[in-house]
Amino acid sequence: MSILPRPSSPKVALRDLVTFFRTRARHQIGFAFLSAAIPLFFVALFYLDAVPMEYRPPKIVYVQKLDPNRTDAQIIAQQKIDAKQRAADEAERQKILEANRRPFKEMEKKLDAWGL
């Protein structure tokens, strides 16, 4: 003999649940729904926040084998070329960061409008 008998059908389980809620006070039912709604709210927020991000392949950086007998002029010329590439990479990185910050700025404006 089991302590908690199993319901024989979903109808019986639903009827048992309704009977259970009818025997409770109104404030107990309110707190029961509130205690279920709060975690569901946070789970829903995590679900909505899980936006799939676009795939970017890893950036592989190869090390150059440099001639140890280079002149200073060659080194300076190579640094100028590298500086242009670094500036382009930094501009792209700033563009991506700004795109990531945009939704947060919009949310902050909405919260400011509400006075929060």
C-alpha positions in Angstrom: 0.0 0.0 0.0 1.4 3.4 -1.0 1.3 6.5 1.0 0.3 8.7 -1.9 -2.2 6.9 -4.2 -1.8 7.4 -7.9 -4.7 9.0 -9.7 -6.3 6.7 -12.3 -6.6 9.4 -15.0 -5.9 13.1 -15.7 -9.5 13.9 -14.9 -9.0 12.6 -11.4 -5.7 14.4 -11.0 -7.4 17.7 -12.1 -10.3 17.1 -9.8 -7.9 16.4 -6.9 -6.0 19.7 -7.6 -9.3 21.7 -7.7 -10.4 20.2 -4.4 -7.0 21.0 -2.9 -7.3 24.7 -3.9 -10.9 24.9 -2.7 -9.8 23.9 0.8 -7.2 26.7 0.9 -7.6 30.3 2.0 -7.6 33.0 -0.6 -4.2 34.4 0.4 -2.6 31.0 0.3 -3.7 30.5 -3.3 -2.4 34.0 -4.2 1.0 33.3 -2.6 1.1 29.9 -4.3 0.6 31.5 -7.7 3.1 34.2 -6.9 5.7 31.8 -5.8 5.3 29.9 -9.1 5.2 33.1 -11.2 8.4 34.7 -9.9 10.8 31.8 -11.0 8.9 31.4 -14.2 9.4 35.1 -14.9 13.2 34.8 -14.5 13.3 31.6 -16.5 11.4 33.4 -19.3 13.9 36.4 -19.1 16.9 34.0 -19.5 15.1 32.3 -22.4 14.4 35.5 -24.2 18.0 36.8 -23.5 19.5 33.7 -25.2 19.6 35.2 -28.6 21.8 33.1 -30.9 24.9 35.0 -31.9 26.3 35.0 -35.4 29.3 32.7 -35.8 32.7 34.3 -36.3 35.5 32.0 -37.1 38.5 32.3 -34.8 41.1 34.8 -35.9 44.5 33.1 -36.4 47.5 35.3 -36.0 50.6 34.0 -37.7 54.0 35.1 -36.5 56.3 36.5 -39.2 59.8 35.4 -39.4 61.7 38.6 -39.6 65.2 39.1 -40.9 67.5 40.1 -38.0 69.6 42.3 -40.4 66.7 44.7 -41.2 67.5 48.4 -41.3 65.6 50.9 -39.2 63.9 52.3 -42.3 62.5 48.9 -43.1 61.2 48.5 -39.5 59.6 51.9 -39.6 57.9 51.2 -43.0 56.5 47.9 -41.7 55.2 49.6 -38.5 53.3 52.2 -40.6 51.7 49.4 -42.6 50.8 47.5 -39.4 49.4 50.7 -37.9 46.9 51.1 -40.7 45.7 47.5 -40.2 45.5 48.0 -36.4 43.4 51.1 -36.9 41.0 49.3 -39.2 40.7 46.4 -36.7 40.1 48.8 -33.9 37.4 50.7 -35.9 35.7 47.4 -36.6 35.9 46.4 -32.9 34.4 49.8 -31.8 31.6 49.3 -34.4 30.7 45.9 -32.9 30.9 47.2 -29.3 28.5 50.1 -30.2 26.1 47.7 -31.8 26.2 45.6 -28.6 25.6 48.7 -26.4 22.7 50.1 -28.5 19.9 47.9 -26.9 21.1 48.8 -23.4 21.1 52.5 -24.2 17.5 52.2 -25.5 16.5 50.3 -22.4 18.1 53.0 -20.2 16.2 55.7 -22.1 12.9 53.9 -21.5 13.7 53.5 -17.8 14.7 57.2 -17.5 11.3 58.0 -19.2 9.6 56.0 -16.5 11.6 57.7 -13.8 13.6 54.6 -12.7 
